[in-house]
Amino acid sequence: MEQKSKEIQQMFDNIAGRYDLLNRVLSFRTDVRWRKKAIKLAGIAGGQTVLDLACGTADMMIEMDRRVLGVNLVGGDFSYNMMLIGKQKFPKGSFSVADAHCLPFADNSFDRITISFGFRNVTDKPKGLKEMHRVLKDGGKLCILEFSQPEGPIFSRLYRLYFTKILPFIGGIISGNRKAYEYLPDSVYKFPKKDVYRQMILDAGFSEAQFNPMSFGICDATICIKK
């Protein structure tokens, strides 16, 4: 698992320069709407301290700063190149090199944690969830915004065609790294099924897992509550 994590880290370091452009092109800017809804569902408010894990190029941090007055934002990512771009885009934020498997933060540090399109890259998901639970305050919420598999026979087939054939082709041309965009659909289709995913969240210590599917099930914002 450690070797796999290093490979994923290197992959994101390599595509950092084109990451934002590809997000907008390949999602038709729907990723912006998904982030806005996730912020609302997480109940992020002024005065809270929020960790944006797998912060990447800081898109989620920028969106939270726009929408919530007086929120204290900390970004964490294991891809140094992605985070460098994030620092340039959002200089008022605080950033830390952070691997979800071993977070460099004290217990009960954050009111909220968000992780957007990064949880599928956590190779040991139970361990990552336990670490997020550890650094979250009692009564806090973790919001996992992640791609999911849409339901419905017709739409799911069309989506699979786009996701596994068209997306890697376009992503490979723009980024120069087709392998990275073949990894994306592979990681989504290997993601735990909903019942297994829910139990994984509960086993990590969270009292509740609320699923909030968006865009016909393409994406889901899962709210994990710590009592």
NORPEQUI-V893155 format. One record per residue. N is the residue number from 1. OMEGA is omega as a letter, one per 40 degrees, with the letter a starting at -180 (NA if undefined). BURIAL is b if it has 9 or more other ideal C-beta (glycine too) atoms within 8 Angstrom, else e. D_CENTER is the distance of its C-alpha to the mean C-alpha in Angstrom with 2 decimals. Layout:
n=N omega=OMEGA burial=BURIAL d_center=D_CENTER
n=N omega=OMEGA burial=BURIAL d_center=D_CENTER
This chain:
n=1 omega=a burial=e d_center=19.05
n=2 omega=i burial=e d_center=19.43
n=3 omega=i burial=e d_center=20.64
n=4 omega=i burial=e d_center=17.79
n=5 omega=i burial=b d_center=15.28
n=6 omega=i burial=e d_center=17.60
n=7 omega=i burial=e d_center=17.73
n=8 omega=i burial=b d_center=14.00
n=9 omega=i burial=b d_center=14.17
n=10 omega=i burial=e d_center=17.25
n=11 omega=i burial=b d_center=15.89
n=12 omega=i burial=b d_center=13.23
n=13 omega=a burial=b d_center=16.08
n=14 omega=a burial=b d_center=18.27
n=15 omega=a burial=b d_center=16.42
n=16 omega=a burial=b d_center=15.27
n=17 omega=a burial=e d_center=18.24
n=18 omega=a burial=b d_center=17.58
n=19 omega=a burial=b d_center=13.78
n=20 omega=a burial=b d_center=14.05
n=21 omega=a burial=e d_center=17.07
n=22 omega=i burial=b d_center=15.71
n=23 omega=a burial=b d_center=12.70
n=24 omega=a burial=b d_center=15.49
n=25 omega=a burial=b d_center=18.01
n=26 omega=i burial=b d_center=16.31
n=27 omega=a burial=e d_center=14.72
n=28 omega=i burial=e d_center=17.93
n=29 omega=i burial=e d_center=16.10
n=30 omega=a burial=b d_center=14.72
n=31 omega=i burial=b d_center=11.17
n=32 omega=i burial=b d_center=12.98
n=33 omega=i burial=b d_center=14.31
n=34 omega=a burial=b d_center=11.23
n=35 omega=i burial=b d_center=9.87
n=36 omega=a burial=b d_center=13.45
n=37 omega=i burial=b d_center=13.74
n=38 omega=i burial=b d_center=10.76
n=39 omega=i burial=b d_center=12.45
n=40 omega=a burial=e d_center=15.67
n=41 omega=a burial=b d_center=14.74
n=42 omega=i burial=b d_center=13.52
n=43 omega=a burial=e d_center=16.93
n=44 omega=a burial=b d_center=16.15
n=45 omega=i burial=e d_center=19.63
n=46 omega=a burial=e d_center=21.75
n=47 omega=i burial=e d_center=22.69
n=48 omega=i burial=b d_center=19.55
n=49 omega=a burial=b d_center=17.78
n=50 omega=i burial=b d_center=14.00
n=51 omega=i burial=b d_center=11.71
n=52 omega=a burial=b d_center=8.54
n=53 omega=a burial=b d_center=7.17
n=54 omega=a burial=b d_center=5.95
n=55 omega=i burial=b d_center=7.51
n=56 omega=a burial=b d_center=8.91
n=57 omega=i burial=b d_center=11.67
n=58 omega=i burial=b d_center=11.20
n=59 omega=a burial=b d_center=10.84
n=60 omega=i burial=b d_center=9.18
n=61 omega=i burial=b d_center=11.84
n=62 omega=i burial=b d_center=14.49
n=63 omega=i burial=b d_center=13.91
n=64 omega=i burial=b d_center=14.20
n=65 omega=i burial=b d_center=17.21
n=66 omega=a burial=e d_center=18.77
n=67 omega=a burial=e d_center=18.59
n=68 omega=i burial=b d_center=19.35
n=69 omega=i burial=e d_center=22.43
n=70 omega=i burial=e d_center=22.66
n=71 omega=a burial=b d_center=19.16
n=72 omega=a burial=b d_center=18.70
n=73 omega=i burial=b d_center=15.49
n=74 omega=i burial=b d_center=14.46
n=75 omega=i burial=b d_center=11.87
n=76 omega=i burial=b d_center=11.20
n=77 omega=i burial=b d_center=10.38
n=78 omega=i burial=b d_center=12.50
n=79 omega=a burial=b d_center=13.18
n=80 omega=a burial=b d_center=16.09
n=81 omega=i burial=b d_center=16.73
n=82 omega=a burial=b d_center=13.40
n=83 omega=i burial=b d_center=13.89
n=84 omega=i burial=b d_center=17.50
n=85 omega=i burial=b d_center=16.74
n=86 omega=i burial=b d_center=14.53
n=87 omega=i burial=b d_center=17.60
n=88 omega=a burial=e d_center=19.88
n=89 omega=a burial=b d_center=18.13
n=90 omega=a burial=b d_center=17.74
n=91 omega=a burial=e d_center=20.59
n=92 omega=a burial=e d_center=20.92
n=93 omega=i burial=b d_center=17.68
n=94 omega=a burial=e d_center=17.85
n=95 omega=i burial=b d_center=15.95
n=96 omega=i burial=b d_center=16.09
n=97 omega=a burial=b d_center=15.51
n=98 omega=i burial=b d_center=13.57
n=99 omega=a burial=e d_center=12.92
n=100 omega=a burial=b d_center=11.17
n=101 omega=a burial=b d_center=14.40
n=102 omega=a burial=e d_center=16.63
n=103 omega=a burial=b d_center=15.42
n=104 omega=a burial=e d_center=18.15
n=105 omega=a burial=b d_center=18.53
n=106 omega=i burial=e d_center=21.27
n=107 omega=i burial=e d_center=21.22
n=108 omega=a burial=e d_center=20.64
n=109 omega=a burial=b d_center=19.35
n=110 omega=i burial=b d_center=16.85
n=111 omega=i burial=e d_center=17.39
n=112 omega=i burial=b d_center=13.78
n=113 omega=i burial=b d_center=10.41
n=114 omega=i burial=b d_center=7.14
n=115 omega=a burial=b d_center=3.65
n=116 omega=i burial=b d_center=2.10
n=117 omega=i burial=b d_center=2.98
n=118 omega=a burial=b d_center=3.37
n=119 omega=i burial=b d_center=5.28
n=120 omega=i burial=b d_center=7.75
n=121 omega=i burial=b d_center=8.65
n=122 omega=a burial=b d_center=9.87
n=123 omega=i burial=b d_center=13.44
n=124 omega=a burial=e d_center=14.91
n=125 omega=i burial=b d_center=12.69
n=126 omega=i burial=b d_center=15.56
n=127 omega=i burial=b d_center=16.02
n=128 omega=i burial=b d_center=12.46
n=129 omega=i burial=b d_center=12.73
n=130 omega=i burial=b d_center=16.19
n=131 omega=i burial=b d_center=15.24
n=132 omega=i burial=b d_center=12.84
n=133 omega=a burial=b d_center=15.78
n=134 omega=a burial=e d_center=18.18
n=135 omega=i burial=b d_center=16.97
n=136 omega=i burial=b d_center=16.49
n=137 omega=i burial=b d_center=19.78
n=138 omega=a burial=e d_center=21.81
n=139 omega=a burial=e d_center=21.18
n=140 omega=a burial=b d_center=17.64
n=141 omega=i burial=b d_center=14.55
n=142 omega=i burial=b d_center=11.04
n=143 omega=i burial=b d_center=8.76
n=144 omega=i burial=b d_center=6.12
n=145 omega=a burial=b d_center=5.33
n=146 omega=i burial=b d_center=5.82
n=147 omega=i burial=b d_center=8.88
n=148 omega=a burial=b d_center=11.99
n=149 omega=a burial=e d_center=15.66
n=150 omega=i burial=b d_center=17.92
n=151 omega=a burial=e d_center=21.20
n=152 omega=a burial=e d_center=24.63
n=153 omega=a burial=e d_center=26.65
n=154 omega=a burial=e d_center=27.15
n=155 omega=a burial=b d_center=23.80
n=156 omega=i burial=b d_center=21.96
n=157 omega=i burial=e d_center=24.40
n=158 omega=i burial=e d_center=24.00
n=159 omega=i burial=b d_center=20.22
n=160 omega=i burial=b d_center=20.59
n=161 omega=i burial=b d_center=23.11
n=162 omega=a burial=b d_center=20.93
n=163 omega=a burial=b d_center=17.82
n=164 omega=a burial=e d_center=19.90
n=165 omega=a burial=e d_center=22.72
n=166 omega=a burial=e d_center=22.34
n=167 omega=i burial=b d_center=18.76
n=168 omega=i burial=b d_center=19.46
n=169 omega=i burial=b d_center=22.80
n=170 omega=a burial=b d_center=21.69
n=171 omega=i burial=b d_center=18.76
n=172 omega=i burial=b d_center=21.30
n=173 omega=a burial=e d_center=23.88
n=174 omega=a burial=b d_center=21.89
n=175 omega=a burial=b d_center=20.02
n=176 omega=a burial=e d_center=22.87
n=177 omega=a burial=b d_center=20.63
n=178 omega=a burial=b d_center=20.78
n=179 omega=a burial=e d_center=19.66
n=180 omega=a burial=b d_center=16.09
n=181 omega=i burial=b d_center=15.99
n=182 omega=i burial=b d_center=17.81
n=183 omega=a burial=b d_center=15.23
n=184 omega=i burial=b d_center=12.51
n=185 omega=i burial=b d_center=14.66
n=186 omega=a burial=e d_center=15.95
n=187 omega=i burial=b d_center=12.73
n=188 omega=a burial=b d_center=12.11
n=189 omega=i burial=e d_center=15.78
n=190 omega=a burial=e d_center=15.82
n=191 omega=a burial=b d_center=13.13
n=192 omega=i burial=e d_center=15.21
n=193 omega=a burial=e d_center=17.26
n=194 omega=a burial=e d_center=16.81
n=195 omega=i burial=e d_center=19.71
n=196 omega=i burial=e d_center=18.67
n=197 omega=i burial=b d_center=15.08
n=198 omega=a burial=b d_center=16.77
n=199 omega=i burial=e d_center=19.27
n=200 omega=i burial=b d_center=16.86
n=201 omega=a burial=b d_center=15.34
n=202 omega=i burial=b d_center=18.97
n=203 omega=i burial=e d_center=20.22
n=204 omega=i burial=b d_center=17.91
n=205 omega=i burial=e d_center=19.89
n=206 omega=a burial=b d_center=18.14
n=207 omega=a burial=e d_center=20.81
n=208 omega=i burial=e d_center=19.05
n=209 omega=a burial=b d_center=16.16
n=210 omega=i burial=e d_center=16.18
n=211 omega=a burial=e d_center=14.77
n=212 omega=a burial=b d_center=14.62
n=213 omega=a burial=b d_center=14.74
n=214 omega=i burial=b d_center=14.83
n=215 omega=i burial=e d_center=16.74
n=216 omega=i burial=e d_center=18.80
n=217 omega=i burial=b d_center=16.06
n=218 omega=a burial=b d_center=14.05
n=219 omega=i burial=b d_center=10.93
n=220 omega=i burial=b d_center=10.59
n=221 omega=a burial=b d_center=9.64
n=222 omega=i burial=b d_center=10.76
n=223 omega=a burial=b d_center=12.56
n=224 omega=a burial=b d_center=13.77
n=225 omega=i burial=b d_center=16.95
n=226 omega=i burial=b d_center=18.78
n=227 omega=NA burial=e d_center=22.49
